[in-house]
């Protein structure tokens, strides 16, 4: 099989349903214990555990608490190769903390697009040895402090305990991966009990009544005071309710049960309070129904609270975590102009047409995910205005509604949308989050990679084929997961052919098959591989047929209405991205030629010095940037330069070419390093390209190893001593080039030992959305210091790019390594 060992192991367990079911139960118990422990120890309001899928291409939500699953449903499956923090944590094994919305938007904009709410969060890998099993994700109320101090350490401990438990299940031969078919385990958040409950067993024939401690306390008995006789108990019931108590017992014996019979109990001070009796005849008793077992509920707090709320003239209501109305007081009815019976059990935006605008559902979602109160105005036709306030906790939302004045300049209340046309706000955010992956893709290769690595796994698919139309025929552009040679027979298929990929395009209608039987019935004799469900999406941009996209699933797959709509919309986004990418690819060859022409074609050969350089374009977006490096022989010295012009465009590359030429000219004239940068800075301001640049210039004298360094807003050079110790040379520097025409750039001087190696680099090498830039520099320093001493510079450069650089880098990367071999080396 193409998926290898994990899928083989799944097939083995599929033949042992009892064992597999038991393993899932044990796994879910471990996940639930972890989540509850985290909520109890970190002050978080929500926690989730994602486990890897069988094919390792996605992460599947398995357990959630404190956050409504309905809100997180679009994120039930996350692409492991994607840019969301849960995926980055899984790939890198690093803990990620996000302090608030601003931090999330800056480092993980795709998460902010999909969940545009204010909260703090942390993501911790669940790792057993070298095996990464999943990710623990936790949410807090946003505050100035961000993630609470000490919480990441406790989360890592919880994740380690979970990993040990999951590894134990694996060692017993059980599969712990998620297959996406099992339902998500949704746990109720921890809470204090609001009602006391006591249990009893009453032998009606003898009058003996056995009761637990809670029962005795509810009836006001001190320890040891109750003698176990029902006559004693009756004495604690208000005289006016004793007849009702006997009638309830008789009714229970006749009918087999009694539900919610309410009586008043006399407190020790003589004041009555309400309790509810629930009883039934036990099925194990065969002696003429002489026994009742049941419970008594102390409802005085709830009764008093409900009565107090009912007296209010303003509207008070309660929503469960999924947004359904669970309670509404009398004051709600005249304000909303709806009976309580019409509201209970429904979402407000579904039963009240004037709340159907997605804005109002979004206010509920914002309250639940931020756990912060929110307020808004709503226009109730024909001319009423209402002010809503929402007060959330992990158990739901308490709402308040009052009449309000129309805001100044308010328009007429909009008409309610027709039934069935209301957009799904969660689906919209999910669509935007997935489509944002395509907005960052520049070339056709980038588009196909984004679909294969981020969109396909998000739906649990295993195969992908993208075809483009050329001369009225379909030609394969990209494929992932198919057996070798399987698609050869479909190459060049006419658009008018009767196969699903072509018909989806010719009709403009997506085609879904949930199992093999459906496909075989619609297209008898069509070639099949190991897939068991398919989605065939037409790719049409601005009415123009672009191609077809085929998604394959290795298990039968039920395509929900929401999923079909989402895939159909994504087909349009993919088509537009491919059209845009074709234009990009047409210009790419020219742009790449310009880029290569602006970088040095060869490095100078200087006695006692070895130099190695690397340049890598960004893997996303325009592959032409402003990073440059240079090595210039200036008399008896060697001047080493690295710089970075902001932006990724032909303009940035052109500015880079001008700055490189200027630095080379000024340095060749014998100017000191600081003056070279000062003159280059003034030149950039005169050119006025609207761009800034950073630069680090180092002048090395091979005769004695003297090093003179000047920096203009650039990251510090790294120096590795002959013994292997590496350090960042945090020497003083000046501002970025292009900021201040009077800027000065101080020069720092030090002396190199023979065998020292210096690294100049641009920020693209050390940038990572998961960590601050200084941590990225330190990661490079550690890798630089731990590299084998006998390795040549070329091997060292490749190793640093491989170990430190990201395969999903947005920025381009320049790296310049220089080894000082000593004055006697030649």
NORZI-V149418 format. One record per pair of residues at least 4 apart in sequence whose C-alpha atoms are under 8 Angstrom apart, sorted by the first residue. I is the first residue (numbers start at 1). J is the second residue. Records with the same first field share a line. If there is no record, write none. Layout:
I->J ; J
//
This chain:
1->7 ; 8
2->481 ; 483
3->7 ; 8 ; 55
4->8
5->9
6->10 ; 54 ; 55
7->11 ; 54 ; 55
8->12
9->13 ; 175
10->14 ; 54 ; 175
11->15
12->16
13->17 ; 19 ; 20 ; 174 ; 175
14->20
16->20
17->21
18->22
19->23 ; 174
20->24 ; 174 ; 175
21->25
22->26
23->27 ; 169 ; 174 ; 175 ; 176
24->28 ; 176
25->29
26->30
27->31 ; 166 ; 169 ; 176
28->32 ; 62 ; 63 ; 185
29->33
30->34 ; 162 ; 165 ; 166
31->35 ; 49 ; 63 ; 162
32->36 ; 63 ; 187
33->37
34->38 ; 158 ; 159 ; 161 ; 162
35->39 ; 47 ; 48 ; 49 ; 63 ; 64 ; 65
36->40 ; 65 ; 189 ; 190
37->41 ; 158
38->42 ; 44 ; 47 ; 154 ; 155 ; 158
39->43 ; 44 ; 45 ; 46 ; 47 ; 190
40->44 ; 190
41->154
42->148 ; 151 ; 154 ; 155
43->140
44->138 ; 139 ; 140 ; 141
45->66 ; 67 ; 138 ; 139 ; 140 ; 141 ; 189 ; 394
46->64 ; 65 ; 66 ; 67 ; 138 ; 139 ; 140 ; 189 ; 394
47->64 ; 65 ; 66 ; 67 ; 136 ; 137 ; 138 ; 139
48->61 ; 62 ; 63 ; 64 ; 65 ; 136 ; 137 ; 138
49->61 ; 62 ; 63 ; 64 ; 134 ; 135 ; 136 ; 137
50->59 ; 60 ; 61 ; 62 ; 63 ; 134 ; 135 ; 136 ; 137
51->59 ; 60 ; 61 ; 62 ; 133 ; 134 ; 135 ; 176 ; 177 ; 178
52->56 ; 57 ; 58 ; 59 ; 60 ; 133 ; 134 ; 177 ; 178
53->57 ; 58 ; 59 ; 60 ; 177 ; 178 ; 179 ; 180
54->177 ; 178 ; 179
55->462
56->80
57->79 ; 80 ; 81 ; 453 ; 457
58->77 ; 78 ; 79 ; 80 ; 81 ; 457 ; 458 ; 460
59->77 ; 78 ; 79 ; 80 ; 87 ; 134 ; 178
60->76 ; 77 ; 78 ; 178 ; 179 ; 180
61->75 ; 76 ; 77 ; 184
62->178 ; 183 ; 184 ; 185
63->184 ; 185 ; 186 ; 187
64->69 ; 184 ; 185 ; 186 ; 187
65->186 ; 187 ; 188 ; 189
66->187 ; 188 ; 189 ; 394 ; 395
67->71 ; 72 ; 321 ; 368 ; 369 ; 394
68->72 ; 321 ; 322
69->73 ; 186 ; 322
70->322
71->322 ; 365 ; 426
72->76
74->426 ; 427 ; 430
75->430
77->180 ; 457 ; 458 ; 459 ; 460
78->82 ; 84 ; 86 ; 87 ; 454 ; 457 ; 458
79->87 ; 453 ; 454 ; 455 ; 456 ; 457 ; 458
80->87 ; 88 ; 90 ; 91 ; 453 ; 454 ; 457
81->87 ; 88 ; 91 ; 453 ; 454
82->87 ; 88 ; 453 ; 454
83->87 ; 88 ; 108 ; 110
84->88 ; 108 ; 110 ; 111
85->89 ; 96 ; 108 ; 111 ; 123 ; 770
86->90 ; 123 ; 135 ; 137
87->91
88->92 ; 93 ; 94 ; 770
89->93 ; 94 ; 95 ; 96 ; 123 ; 124 ; 125 ; 135 ; 770
90->94 ; 125 ; 132 ; 134 ; 135
93->124 ; 125 ; 127 ; 132
94->124 ; 125 ; 770
95->122 ; 123 ; 124 ; 125 ; 152
96->122 ; 123 ; 124 ; 770 ; 771
97->120 ; 121 ; 122 ; 123 ; 147
98->103 ; 104 ; 120 ; 121 ; 122 ; 146 ; 147
99->103 ; 104 ; 119 ; 120 ; 121 ; 142 ; 143 ; 145 ; 146 ; 147
100->104 ; 118 ; 119 ; 120 ; 121 ; 142 ; 143 ; 146
101->105 ; 112 ; 116 ; 117 ; 118 ; 119 ; 120
102->106
103->107 ; 108
104->108 ; 109 ; 111 ; 112
105->109 ; 110 ; 111 ; 112
107->769 ; 770
108->112 ; 769
109->113
110->114 ; 433 ; 436 ; 437
111->115 ; 116 ; 433
112->116 ; 117
113->429 ; 432 ; 433
114->429 ; 430 ; 432 ; 433
115->429
117->366 ; 369 ; 370
118->141 ; 142 ; 366 ; 369 ; 370
119->139 ; 140 ; 141 ; 142 ; 369 ; 370
120->139 ; 140 ; 141 ; 142 ; 143 ; 146 ; 147
121->137 ; 138 ; 139 ; 140 ; 147
122->137 ; 138 ; 139 ; 147 ; 152
123->135 ; 136 ; 137 ; 138
124->135 ; 136 ; 137 ; 152 ; 155 ; 156 ; 159
125->132 ; 133 ; 134 ; 135 ; 136 ; 156 ; 159
126->132 ; 133 ; 134 ; 135 ; 136 ; 159 ; 160 ; 162 ; 163
127->131 ; 132 ; 133 ; 134 ; 159 ; 160 ; 163
128->132 ; 133 ; 160 ; 163 ; 164 ; 167
133->163 ; 177
136->155 ; 159
140->147
141->370 ; 371 ; 372
142->146 ; 370
147->151
150->154
151->155
152->156
153->157
154->158
155->159
156->160
157->161
158->162
159->163
160->164
161->165
162->166
163->167
164->168
165->169
166->170 ; 176
167->171
168->172
169->173 ; 174 ; 175 ; 176
170->174 ; 175 ; 176
178->182
180->460
188->395
189->394 ; 395
194->301 ; 302
195->297 ; 298 ; 299 ; 301 ; 302
196->214 ; 218 ; 297 ; 298 ; 299
197->214 ; 215 ; 295 ; 296 ; 297 ; 298
198->211 ; 212 ; 213 ; 214 ; 215 ; 216 ; 218 ; 295 ; 296 ; 297
199->211 ; 212 ; 214 ; 215 ; 293 ; 294 ; 295 ; 296
200->209 ; 210 ; 211 ; 212 ; 215 ; 293 ; 294 ; 295 ; 296
201->209 ; 210 ; 211 ; 291 ; 292 ; 293 ; 294
202->207 ; 208 ; 209 ; 210 ; 230 ; 291 ; 292 ; 293
203->207 ; 208 ; 209 ; 290 ; 291 ; 292
204->208 ; 290 ; 291 ; 292
205->290 ; 291
207->229 ; 230 ; 231
208->228 ; 229 ; 230
209->228 ; 229 ; 230
210->228
211->215 ; 216 ; 228
212->216
213->217
214->218
215->219 ; 295 ; 296
216->220 ; 221 ; 222 ; 226
217->221 ; 222
218->298
219->233 ; 236 ; 265 ; 266 ; 267
220->236 ; 266 ; 267 ; 268
221->225 ; 226
222->226
226->232 ; 233
227->232
228->232
229->233
230->234
231->235
232->236
233->237
234->242
236->265 ; 266 ; 267
237->241 ; 242 ; 263 ; 264 ; 265 ; 266
238->242 ; 263 ; 264 ; 265 ; 266 ; 272
241->245 ; 263 ; 264
242->246 ; 263
243->247
244->248 ; 263
245->249 ; 261 ; 263
246->250
247->251
248->252 ; 258 ; 261
249->253 ; 258
250->254
251->255 ; 256 ; 257 ; 258
252->256 ; 257 ; 258 ; 279 ; 280 ; 281 ; 292
253->257 ; 280 ; 281 ; 289 ; 290 ; 291 ; 292
256->280 ; 281
257->278 ; 279 ; 280 ; 281
258->277 ; 278 ; 279 ; 280
259->277 ; 278 ; 279
260->276 ; 277 ; 278
261->276 ; 277 ; 278
262->274 ; 275 ; 276 ; 277
263->274 ; 275 ; 276 ; 277
264->272 ; 273 ; 274 ; 275
265->272 ; 273 ; 274 ; 275
266->270 ; 271 ; 272 ; 273
267->271 ; 272 ; 273
273->300
274->298 ; 299 ; 300 ; 303
275->296 ; 297 ; 298 ; 299 ; 300
276->296 ; 297 ; 298 ; 299
277->294 ; 295 ; 296 ; 297
278->294 ; 295 ; 296
279->292 ; 293 ; 294 ; 295
280->292 ; 293 ; 294
281->285 ; 289 ; 290 ; 291 ; 292 ; 293
282->291 ; 292 ; 293
285->289 ; 290 ; 291
299->303
300->304
301->305
302->306
303->307
304->308
305->309
306->310
307->311
308->312
309->316 ; 329
310->329 ; 330 ; 331
312->331
313->330 ; 331
314->331 ; 332 ; 400 ; 401 ; 402
315->328 ; 329 ; 330 ; 331 ; 332 ; 333 ; 335 ; 400 ; 401 ; 402
316->328 ; 329 ; 331 ; 332 ; 398 ; 399 ; 400 ; 401
317->325 ; 326 ; 327 ; 328 ; 329 ; 332 ; 398 ; 399 ; 400
318->325 ; 326 ; 327 ; 328 ; 396 ; 397 ; 398 ; 399
319->323 ; 324 ; 325 ; 326 ; 327 ; 396 ; 397 ; 398 ; 399
320->324 ; 325 ; 326 ; 395 ; 396 ; 397
321->368 ; 394 ; 395 ; 396 ; 397
322->396
323->347 ; 348 ; 364 ; 396 ; 397
324->344 ; 345 ; 346 ; 347 ; 348
325->343 ; 344 ; 345 ; 346 ; 347 ; 348
326->344 ; 345
327->344
328->332 ; 340 ; 343 ; 344
329->333 ; 340
330->340
331->335
332->336 ; 337 ; 338 ; 340 ; 401
333->337 ; 338 ; 339 ; 340
334->338
335->386 ; 401 ; 402 ; 403
336->380
338->342 ; 343
339->343
340->344
342->346 ; 351
343->347 ; 348 ; 351
346->350 ; 351
347->351
348->352 ; 355
349->353 ; 354 ; 355 ; 356 ; 357 ; 360 ; 361
350->355 ; 356
352->356
353->416 ; 417
354->379 ; 380 ; 381 ; 414 ; 415 ; 416
355->360 ; 378
356->360 ; 361 ; 416 ; 417 ; 422
357->361 ; 422
358->362 ; 422 ; 423 ; 424 ; 425
359->363
360->364
361->365 ; 425
362->366 ; 425
363->367 ; 374 ; 375 ; 376
364->368 ; 390
365->369
366->370 ; 371 ; 372 ; 374
367->371 ; 372 ; 373 ; 374 ; 390 ; 391 ; 392 ; 397
368->372 ; 392 ; 393 ; 394 ; 396 ; 397
371->392 ; 393 ; 394
372->391 ; 392
373->389 ; 390 ; 391 ; 392
374->389 ; 390 ; 391
375->387 ; 388 ; 389 ; 390
376->387 ; 388 ; 389
377->385 ; 386 ; 387 ; 388 ; 404
378->385 ; 386 ; 387 ; 388
379->383 ; 384 ; 385 ; 386 ; 413
380->384 ; 385 ; 386 ; 413
381->413
382->413
383->412 ; 413
384->403 ; 404 ; 406
385->403 ; 404 ; 405 ; 406
386->401 ; 402 ; 403 ; 404 ; 405
387->401 ; 402 ; 403 ; 404
388->399 ; 400 ; 401 ; 402
389->399 ; 400 ; 401
390->397 ; 398 ; 399 ; 400
391->397 ; 398 ; 399
392->396 ; 397 ; 398
393->397
406->410
417->421 ; 422
418->422
423->428
424->428
425->429
426->430
427->431 ; 562 ; 566
428->432
429->433
430->434
431->435 ; 566 ; 569 ; 570
432->436
433->437
434->438 ; 454 ; 455
435->439 ; 570 ; 573
436->440
437->441 ; 450 ; 454
438->447 ; 450 ; 451 ; 573 ; 574 ; 577
439->577
440->620 ; 621
441->446 ; 447 ; 450 ; 577 ; 581 ; 620 ; 621
442->446 ; 447 ; 580 ; 581 ; 584 ; 620 ; 621 ; 622
443->447 ; 578 ; 581 ; 582 ; 584 ; 585 ; 621
444->448 ; 578 ; 581 ; 582 ; 585
445->449 ; 478
446->450 ; 620
447->451 ; 574 ; 577 ; 578 ; 581
448->452 ; 466 ; 478
449->453
450->454 ; 455
451->455 ; 456 ; 574
452->456 ; 457 ; 464 ; 480
453->457
454->458
455->459
456->460 ; 461 ; 462 ; 463 ; 464 ; 551
457->461 ; 462
460->553
461->551 ; 552 ; 553 ; 554
462->480 ; 481 ; 551 ; 552 ; 553 ; 554
463->479 ; 480 ; 481 ; 482 ; 550 ; 551 ; 552 ; 553
464->478 ; 479 ; 480 ; 481 ; 482 ; 549 ; 550 ; 551 ; 552
465->476 ; 477 ; 478 ; 479 ; 480 ; 549 ; 550 ; 551
466->476 ; 477 ; 478 ; 479 ; 547 ; 548 ; 549 ; 550
467->474 ; 475 ; 476 ; 477 ; 478 ; 547 ; 548 ; 549
468->474 ; 475 ; 476 ; 477 ; 546 ; 547 ; 548
469->473 ; 474 ; 475 ; 495 ; 545 ; 546 ; 547
470->474 ; 475
472->494 ; 495
473->492 ; 493 ; 494 ; 495
474->491 ; 492 ; 493 ; 494 ; 495 ; 502 ; 547
475->491 ; 492 ; 493
476->491
482->486 ; 487
483->529
486->529
487->491
493->497 ; 502
494->502
495->502 ; 503 ; 505 ; 506
496->502 ; 503 ; 506
497->502 ; 503
498->502 ; 503
499->503 ; 523 ; 526
500->504 ; 511 ; 523 ; 536
501->505 ; 536 ; 537 ; 538 ; 548 ; 549 ; 550
502->506 ; 548
503->507 ; 508
504->508 ; 509 ; 510 ; 511 ; 536 ; 537 ; 538 ; 548
505->509 ; 510 ; 537 ; 538 ; 539 ; 540 ; 545 ; 547 ; 548
508->538 ; 540
509->537 ; 538
510->535 ; 536 ; 537 ; 538 ; 568
511->535 ; 536 ; 537
512->533 ; 534 ; 535 ; 536 ; 559
513->518 ; 519 ; 533 ; 534 ; 535
514->518 ; 532 ; 533 ; 534 ; 556 ; 557 ; 558 ; 559
515->519 ; 532 ; 533 ; 534 ; 555 ; 556 ; 557
516->520 ; 532 ; 533 ; 556
517->521
518->522
519->523 ; 524
520->524 ; 525 ; 526
530->554
531->552 ; 553 ; 554 ; 555
532->552 ; 553 ; 554 ; 555 ; 556 ; 557
533->552 ; 553 ; 554 ; 555 ; 556 ; 557
534->550 ; 551 ; 552 ; 553
535->550 ; 551 ; 552
536->548 ; 549 ; 550 ; 551
537->548 ; 549 ; 550 ; 567 ; 568 ; 571
538->545 ; 547 ; 548 ; 549 ; 571 ; 572
539->545 ; 546 ; 547 ; 548 ; 549 ; 571 ; 572 ; 574 ; 575
540->544 ; 545 ; 546 ; 547 ; 571 ; 572 ; 575 ; 576
541->545 ; 546 ; 572 ; 575 ; 576 ; 579
546->575 ; 578 ; 579
547->575
549->571
553->557
559->563 ; 564
560->564
561->565
562->566
563->567
564->568
565->569
566->570
567->571
568->572
569->573
570->574
571->575
572->576
573->577
574->578
575->579
576->580
577->581
578->582
579->583
580->584
581->585
582->586
583->587
584->588
585->589
587->591
588->592 ; 623
589->593
590->594
591->595 ; 624 ; 650
592->596 ; 623 ; 624
593->597
594->598
595->599 ; 624 ; 625 ; 653
597->601
598->653 ; 656 ; 657
599->628 ; 629 ; 630
600->629 ; 630
603->611 ; 630 ; 631
604->631 ; 632 ; 633
605->609 ; 610
606->610 ; 638
607->702 ; 825 ; 826
608->702 ; 820 ; 821 ; 822 ; 823 ; 824 ; 825 ; 826
609->702 ; 818 ; 819 ; 820 ; 821 ; 822
610->793 ; 818 ; 819 ; 820 ; 821
611->793 ; 816 ; 817 ; 818 ; 819
612->793 ; 794 ; 797 ; 816 ; 817 ; 818
613->629 ; 794 ; 797 ; 814 ; 815 ; 816 ; 817
614->797 ; 813 ; 814 ; 815 ; 816
615->812 ; 813 ; 814 ; 815
616->812 ; 813 ; 814
617->623 ; 624 ; 625 ; 811 ; 812 ; 813
618->622 ; 623 ; 624 ; 625 ; 809 ; 810 ; 811 ; 812 ; 813
619->623 ; 807 ; 808 ; 809 ; 810 ; 811 ; 812
620->808 ; 809 ; 810 ; 811
621->648 ; 810
622->648 ; 649
623->648 ; 812
624->648 ; 649 ; 650 ; 653 ; 812
625->645 ; 646 ; 647 ; 648 ; 649 ; 650 ; 652 ; 653 ; 811 ; 812
626->643 ; 644 ; 645 ; 646 ; 647 ; 648 ; 649 ; 652 ; 653 ; 655 ; 656
627->642 ; 643 ; 644 ; 645 ; 656 ; 762 ; 812 ; 813 ; 814
628->642 ; 643 ; 644 ; 656 ; 660 ; 814
629->640 ; 641 ; 642 ; 643 ; 814 ; 815 ; 816
630->640 ; 641 ; 642 ; 660
631->638 ; 639 ; 640 ; 641
632->638 ; 639 ; 640 ; 664 ; 667 ; 668
633->637 ; 638 ; 639 ; 668
634->638 ; 639 ; 667 ; 668 ; 669 ; 670
636->701 ; 702 ; 703
637->699 ; 700 ; 701 ; 702
638->699 ; 700 ; 701 ; 702
639->667 ; 697 ; 698 ; 699 ; 700
640->697 ; 698 ; 699 ; 700
641->695 ; 696 ; 697 ; 698
642->695 ; 696 ; 697 ; 760 ; 761 ; 762 ; 814 ; 816
643->693 ; 694 ; 695 ; 696 ; 714 ; 762
644->656 ; 693 ; 694 ; 695 ; 762
645->652 ; 653 ; 655 ; 656 ; 691 ; 692 ; 693 ; 694
646->652 ; 691 ; 692 ; 693
647->652 ; 691
648->652 ; 653
649->653
650->654
651->655
652->656 ; 691
653->657
654->658
655->659 ; 689
656->660
657->661
658->662
659->663 ; 680 ; 684
660->664
661->665
662->666 ; 680
663->667 ; 676 ; 677 ; 680
664->668
665->669
666->670 ; 671 ; 676 ; 679 ; 680
667->671 ; 672 ; 673 ; 676
671->675 ; 676
672->676
673->677 ; 697 ; 698 ; 699 ; 708 ; 709 ; 710 ; 747
674->678 ; 710 ; 744 ; 745 ; 746 ; 747
675->679 ; 745
676->680
677->681 ; 695 ; 697 ; 710 ; 711 ; 712 ; 737 ; 745
678->682 ; 741 ; 743 ; 744 ; 745
679->683
680->684 ; 737
681->685 ; 737 ; 738 ; 739 ; 740 ; 741 ; 743
682->686 ; 738 ; 741
683->687
684->688 ; 689 ; 737 ; 738
685->689 ; 738 ; 739 ; 741
691->738
692->736 ; 737 ; 738 ; 739
693->736 ; 737 ; 738
694->711 ; 712 ; 713 ; 714 ; 736 ; 737
695->711 ; 712 ; 713 ; 714 ; 736 ; 737
696->709 ; 710 ; 711 ; 712 ; 714 ; 715 ; 760
697->709 ; 710 ; 711
698->707 ; 708 ; 709 ; 710
699->707 ; 708 ; 709
700->705 ; 706 ; 707 ; 708
701->705 ; 706 ; 707
702->706 ; 820 ; 822 ; 823
703->822 ; 823
704->751 ; 822 ; 823
705->751 ; 752 ; 753 ; 754 ; 820 ; 822 ; 823
706->749 ; 750 ; 751 ; 752
707->749 ; 750 ; 751 ; 752
708->747 ; 748 ; 749 ; 750
709->731 ; 747 ; 748 ; 749
710->732 ; 733 ; 745 ; 746 ; 747 ; 748
711->716 ; 732 ; 733 ; 734 ; 745 ; 746 ; 747
712->733 ; 734 ; 735 ; 736 ; 737 ; 745
713->733 ; 734 ; 735 ; 736 ; 737
714->736 ; 762
715->761 ; 762 ; 763
716->728 ; 729 ; 730 ; 731 ; 760
717->728 ; 729 ; 730 ; 758 ; 759 ; 760 ; 761
718->726 ; 727 ; 728 ; 729 ; 758 ; 759 ; 760 ; 781
719->726 ; 727 ; 728 ; 729 ; 756 ; 757 ; 758 ; 759
720->724 ; 725 ; 726 ; 727 ; 756 ; 757 ; 758 ; 784 ; 785
721->725 ; 726 ; 753 ; 755 ; 756 ; 757
722->753 ; 754 ; 755 ; 756 ; 757
724->785 ; 786 ; 789
725->785
726->781 ; 782 ; 784 ; 785
727->781
728->781
731->748
732->746 ; 747 ; 748
733->745 ; 746 ; 747
734->743 ; 744 ; 745 ; 746
735->739 ; 740 ; 743 ; 745
752->756 ; 820
753->820 ; 822
754->820 ; 821 ; 822 ; 823
755->819 ; 820 ; 821 ; 822
756->819 ; 820 ; 821
757->817 ; 818 ; 819 ; 820
758->817 ; 818 ; 819
759->815 ; 816 ; 817 ; 818
760->815 ; 816 ; 817
761->765 ; 813 ; 814 ; 815 ; 816
762->766 ; 813 ; 814 ; 815
763->767 ; 811 ; 813
764->805 ; 809 ; 810 ; 811 ; 812 ; 813 ; 814
765->801 ; 804 ; 805 ; 806 ; 812 ; 813 ; 814
766->773 ; 776 ; 777 ; 779 ; 780 ; 804 ; 805
767->771 ; 772 ; 773 ; 776 ; 809
768->772 ; 773 ; 776 ; 806 ; 809
771->775 ; 776
772->776
773->777
774->778
775->779
776->780
777->781
778->782
779->783 ; 804
780->784 ; 800 ; 804
781->785
782->786
783->787 ; 800 ; 803 ; 804
784->800
787->791 ; 796
791->795 ; 796
792->796
793->797 ; 817 ; 818 ; 819
794->798
795->799
796->800
797->801 ; 815 ; 817
798->802
799->803
800->804 ; 805
801->805
802->806
805->809
821->825
//
